[in-house]
């Protein structure tokens, strides 16, 4: 398994394991790994269910912070389109006058010093280490490496919304309330964060692969069994097929008869230049153009398919490991390889764009596709959800 240029051994190993999980790799090595992953997933399920039992029986403590806490999360790892949904909620609530703070774990962000992490692990809120402030609602305060991809992307797109990162969301929640006067906390990726009580509790389900590979981690992509969706108050079906998702709606209703089900899809808006925020192009810009697709996300195939649907001629693509941080040399290599294939434009994702370094030579324009979440079914339920949040007060 020789490492390809620009990729670390760890990234190569991660990609191999992901291909095994997704059923894209075969042979003896894949079969052996699949066997051990399946055995591990049985243990993982037992741990997940035991932890849930302890929280439900109040043997593990969960906290309330005296303000509204909204959780947005997944049953599976990656690929559901969670970040645009969090952005849609934050934007709608801030527009209605709520003082919103987004609490993120800061996955794949720059790690704190070891001693600081150790003390945080042992002492929790009693340490003097404050959460990282990605945005104070007025200015972007950290770079993408320190903040993490998703928090940085949210901070770039949202004004008047505080964004904090810390593994301890109880600590960051209290900090948001005390330092910024937040009255609404949005837990980014919060469905498994049982330490903090949340309601509404929103779960996203990918309309094209609702339960991933239908195995739990590490054999599959499920974080917990589908039956645990019963904890949700609202279920968002993302990437809703054009034909609708009646069969999936019925399946979800059987798992959770009380949850409101809202269908949505990602709507492409326009293209933005990765290195020039003033350079915006309409969707028609890539119709008939020869493009290269570059990505380092969990589910790159849907991104590439969206470019084809927009009319692009996809003549070259390069898929890196999820959250891959591009080097200057990799960007130059992308440009050179694309030029050798007569590519006219390089397209990447919005999440990848925040990880592109500045380069001195740009022989080909590099754009990212800006998308937003569009509700296609259940708009009334979504509006009622926003109304109920906006009518909440700490005294109610």
PEKA-V761824 format. One record per residue. PSI is psi in whole degrees, -180 to 180 (999 if undefined). OMEGA is omega in radians with two decimals (999 if undefined). NEAR is the number of other ideal C-beta (glycine too) atoms within 12 Angstrom. Layout:
PSI,OMEGA,NEAR + PSI,OMEGA,NEAR
This chain:
69,-3.10,19 + 140,-3.12,9 + 130,3.07,16 + 154,3.14,19 + 131,3.10,17 + -8,3.14,24 + 138,3.11,26 + 165,3.07,18 + -38,-3.12,14 + -41,3.11,15 + -39,3.10,27 + -43,3.12,21 + -41,3.12,19 + -44,3.14,25 + -39,3.10,28 + -47,-3.14,28 + -41,3.13,29 + -42,3.11,35 + -37,3.08,23 + -46,-3.14,31 + -40,-3.10,33 + 3,3.10,30 + 25,-3.13,20 + -8,3.14,17 + 141,3.14,21 + -180,-3.11,15 + 179,-3.03,14 + -46,-3.11,11 + -42,3.14,17 + -40,-3.12,22 + -42,3.12,15 + -46,3.13,15 + -40,-3.13,25 + -39,3.12,29 + -49,-3.12,16 + -35,3.10,18 + -39,3.13,30 + -43,3.10,23 + -40,3.14,18 + -34,-3.12,22 + -30,3.07,29 + -43,3.10,21 + -43,-3.13,18 + -43,3.13,24 + -42,3.12,27 + -41,3.13,17 + -44,-3.14,19 + -47,-3.09,26 + -35,3.09,20 + -42,3.12,17 + -44,3.11,23 + -43,3.12,25 + -44,-3.11,16 + -36,3.08,17 + -41,-3.13,23 + -33,3.12,16 + 5,3.10,13 + 26,3.01,11 + -26,2.91,13 + 138,-3.07,16 + 135,2.92,15 + 155,-2.92,24 + 153,2.91,24 + 148,-3.04,19 + 5,3.09,30 + 12,3.02,22 + 172,-3.07,34 + 133,3.10,38 + 122,3.13,41 + 126,3.12,43 + 133,3.02,39 + 118,-3.07,45 + -170,-3.05,43 + 160,2.89,41 + -24,-3.08,42 + 169,3.08,40 + 125,2.98,33 + 158,2.92,36 + 2,-3.12,35 + -12,-3.10,43 + 38,-3.05,41 + -41,-3.04,45 + -45,3.08,45 + -30,3.09,38 + -44,3.08,45 + -42,3.11,44 + -42,-3.14,36 + -43,3.11,37 + -50,-3.09,44 + -42,-3.13,43 + -44,-3.12,25 + -40,-3.10,29 + -41,3.11,36 + -36,3.12,31 + -30,3.13,17 + 7,3.04,23 + 4,3.09,15 + 144,3.08,34 + 95,-2.95,28 + 137,2.96,45 + 130,3.08,50 + 126,-3.14,57 + 113,-3.11,52 + 151,3.05,48 + -26,-3.09,30 + 43,-3.09,37 + 135,3.14,26 + 18,3.04,31 + 170,3.13,31 + 129,-3.08,23 + 147,3.01,19 + 165,3.06,23 + 150,-3.04,11 + -47,-3.09,10 + -40,3.12,14 + -42,3.12,19 + -38,-3.14,18 + -45,3.12,15 + -39,3.09,18 + -41,-3.13,26 + -40,-3.08,17 + -44,-2.96,14 + -16,3.11,16 + -128,-3.05,22 + -16,-3.08,26 + -12,3.11,13 + 162,3.14,20 + 2,-3.07,13 + 119,-3.09,25 + 157,3.03,21 + 157,3.06,41 + 132,3.11,37 + 105,3.12,31 + -42,3.07,42 + 137,3.06,33 + 12,-3.11,27 + -8,-3.13,29 + -36,-3.08,15 + 152,3.05,15 + 122,-2.95,26 + -14,-3.12,22 + 158,3.02,29 + 173,-3.03,22 + -31,-3.14,32 + -40,-3.13,23 + -39,-3.06,24 + -36,-2.95,35 + 152,-3.02,37 + -56,-3.03,43 + -48,3.10,44 + -40,3.14,49 + -44,3.12,39 + -43,3.11,36 + -42,-3.13,47 + -33,3.11,42 + -37,-3.03,31 + -20,-3.01,33 + 133,3.01,36 + 155,3.13,21 + 22,3.09,27 + 125,3.10,41 + 139,3.14,44 + 121,-3.10,50 + 150,3.02,47 + 134,3.06,43 + 141,3.10,41 + -30,3.11,29 + 96,-3.09,34 + -19,3.02,40 + -45,3.12,32 + -47,-3.11,32 + -31,3.08,45 + -46,3.11,42 + -39,3.13,29 + -42,3.13,31 + -39,3.14,43 + -47,-3.04,29 + -40,-3.04,20 + -30,-3.03,20 + -1,3.11,30 + 30,-3.12,19 + 139,3.05,37 + -3,3.11,31 + 122,3.14,42 + 127,3.09,51 + 114,3.10,51 + 109,3.08,43 + 120,-3.08,48 + 56,-2.99,38 + 2,-3.03,38 + -34,3.13,39 + 0,-3.13,31 + 84,-3.02,36 + -8,-3.09,31 + -22,-3.11,30 + 123,-3.14,37 + 135,-3.13,28 + 143,3.04,39 + 120,0.16,24 + 155,3.12,38 + 102,-2.96,33 + 132,3.11,45 + 136,3.09,44 + 138,3.12,46 + 126,3.13,43 + 119,-3.10,38 + -20,-3.14,36 + -20,3.11,26 + 75,-2.95,31 + -43,-3.09,36 + 34,3.09,31 + -127,3.12,33 + 2,3.11,28 + 12,2.96,19 + 151,3.05,30 + 160,3.03,34 + 146,-0.03,30 + 1,3.12,27 + -33,-3.13,29 + -156,-3.06,33 + 2,3.11,35 + 134,3.05,34 + -27,3.10,35 + 164,-3.08,36 + 147,3.13,27 + -31,-3.12,31 + -21,-3.13,21 + -5,3.08,31 + -8,3.09,38 + -19,3.13,24 + -16,-3.04,33 + 144,2.98,37 + -28,3.13,28 + 141,3.09,40 + 123,3.07,47 + 119,3.00,52 + 113,3.13,43 + 164,-3.12,43 + 41,-3.11,36 + 126,3.11,33 + 153,3.14,23 + -35,-3.13,12 + -4,-3.12,12 + -179,-3.08,18 + 48,-3.11,32 + -40,3.13,17 + -42,3.12,15 + -39,3.10,31 + -44,-3.13,28 + -41,3.12,16 + -43,3.13,22 + -36,3.12,34 + -36,3.09,21 + -36,3.12,17 + -32,-3.11,26 + 89,-3.08,26 + -20,-3.02,16 + -15,-3.07,17 + 142,2.98,28 + 136,-3.12,31 + 123,-3.10,41 + 130,-3.14,40 + 138,3.13,34 + 167,3.07,38 + 163,3.12,32 + 123,3.14,38 + 117,3.08,24 + 138,-3.13,33 + -58,-3.10,22 + -180,3.08,23 + 139,3.10,36 + 139,3.11,31 + 131,-3.10,26 + -33,-3.04,35 + -1,-3.11,23 + 101,-3.06,17 + -18,-3.12,14 + -8,-3.11,8 + 99,3.14,18 + 137,3.14,17 + 143,3.10,27 + 167,-3.13,17 + -31,-3.13,25 + -13,-3.09,14 + -35,-3.05,26 + 2,3.13,32 + 120,3.12,20 + -3,-3.12,15 + 147,3.04,29 + 118,-3.06,25 + 158,2.98,38 + 136,3.12,38 + 122,-3.14,40 + 128,-3.10,43 + 154,3.02,39 + 65,-3.08,36 + 172,-3.05,37 + -42,-3.07,39 + 79,-3.05,32 + -22,-3.06,32 + -39,-3.12,22 + -34,3.07,31 + -47,-3.13,37 + -37,3.11,28 + -36,3.13,21 + -35,3.10,33 + -40,3.09,39 + -42,3.14,22 + -27,3.11,20 + -3,3.04,32 + 8,-3.13,19 + 150,2.96,34 + 103,-3.08,23 + 102,-3.06,33 + -12,3.13,25 + 139,3.07,30 + 149,3.11,28 + 123,-3.11,35 + 119,3.09,30 + 172,3.08,37 + 153,3.14,33 + 135,3.12,29 + 18,3.12,31 + 133,3.13,34 + 115,-3.02,31 + 143,3.05,36 + 165,3.10,21 + -40,-3.12,18 + -37,3.11,16 + -40,3.11,30 + -44,3.11,36 + -38,3.09,26 + -41,3.08,25 + -46,-3.11,40 + -46,-3.12,31 + -44,3.14,21 + -38,3.14,24 + -42,3.13,33 + -36,-3.14,23 + -19,3.11,16 + 13,3.11,21 + 33,3.07,16 + 141,3.13,31 + -28,-3.09,26 + 141,3.01,40 + 132,3.14,49 + 136,3.06,49 + -178,3.14,44 + 162,3.12,46 + -37,-3.13,38 + -35,3.11,45 + -32,-3.05,41 + -33,-3.11,35 + -10,-3.12,38 + 7,3.11,37 + 130,3.09,36 + 161,3.02,24 + 136,3.09,17 + 151,-3.07,23 + -32,-3.04,12 + 119,3.08,15 + 96,-3.13,25 + -17,3.11,20 + 139,3.09,33 + 140,3.11,28 + 120,-3.12,39 + 158,2.97,41 + 151,-3.12,39 + 119,3.09,45 + 129,-3.13,31 + 161,3.01,34 + 163,3.11,24 + 131,3.10,35 + 124,3.10,25 + 124,-3.11,31 + -15,3.08,25 + 132,-3.11,25 + 24,-3.12,25 + -37,3.13,17 + -42,3.12,13 + -38,3.11,24 + -45,3.13,30 + -40,3.11,17 + -35,3.09,18 + -46,3.11,36 + -42,3.12,33 + -43,-3.11,17 + -37,3.10,24 + -43,-3.08,35 + -21,3.12,25 + -3,-3.10,16 + 140,2.96,24 + 158,-3.09,14 + -16,3.14,17 + -8,-3.07,8 + 999,999,12
